[in-house]
Amino acid sequence: MITNMKKVFLVIALVLMAFTAKAQLYVGGSIQFTGAGDGGAVFGVAPEVGYSFNPKMAVGTSLGLLFGSGGGALSIDPYFRYHFIEWGPARIFADAHFNFSTAFKGGGSSWGIGIRPGIAVDVDDHFSLVTHIMRIGYYGGGFVAGINSSLSGLFSLSPVVGVYYTF
């Protein structure tokens, strides 16, 4: 019985090593501050982690936190990313994503599903800059198509460039 278990664990370990041989883990995210105005100052942070299966496909998720004078919000945003075009250090991609957001004050929540095209620029072998150009999909009870770069979803403010580190 024990020798069979050893064989099973060895096969699982070999399969996992083969599966991850060309895969890469990346971490990063974005930070944003919007100064005081009619709506007051807002600070946001969106850490992100992802896993590239190959140079074209990846999966990941980000966790967005926004804080402002009117309260705060939390969102989680898992996605599947596909890179369409590579031109030198720049890559054009699209994220198919699902977003769930909830406000701290008042407890309101919303969800969305859609596509977010974006651009990634490799600074070197490990660092890259990433931004989303727009979003198209169903968000917060209606269809949305427009310019957007978010801190992970519905509670977005303005274009944000994230920094990623690939292991």
MOQUIBEL-V986658 format. One line per field, one symbol per residue. phi: phi as a letter, one per 30 degrees, with the letter a starting at -180 (. if undefined). psi: psi as a letter, one per 20 degrees, with the letter a starting at -180 (. if undefined). burial: I if it has 24 or more other C-alpha atoms within 12 Angstrom, else O. A space follows every 10 residues. Layout:
phi: ???
psi: ???
burial: ???
This chain:
phi: .ddddddddd dddddddddc ecdbcbblkb bbbcddadci dbcbbbdbba bddadcbaba abbcbbbadc kaabbbbdbc cbcdbbbidc bcbbccbbbb bbddcjidba bablcbdabb bddadccbcb bcdabblcbh jadbbadabc cikddccaeb ccccccd
psi: ghhghggghg ggggggghhj gjqppqqbaq qqpprpbhir qppqqnqqqr oohaihqqqa qqoppppahj brqpqpnqrp pppgppnciq pprpporppp qqqgpijqrr rqpapoqapp ppgahhqqpp qpgrqpaopk jrpporpqpr mlbhlqgrpp pqpqpp.
burial: OOOOOOOOOO OOOOOOOOOO OOOIIIIIII IIOOOOOOOO OIIIIIIIII IIOOOOIIII IIIIIIIIOO OIIIIIIIII IIIOOOOOOO IIIIIIIIII IIIOOOOOII IIIIIIIIII IOOOOOOIII IIIIIIIIIO OOOOOOOIII IIIIIIIIII IIIIIOO
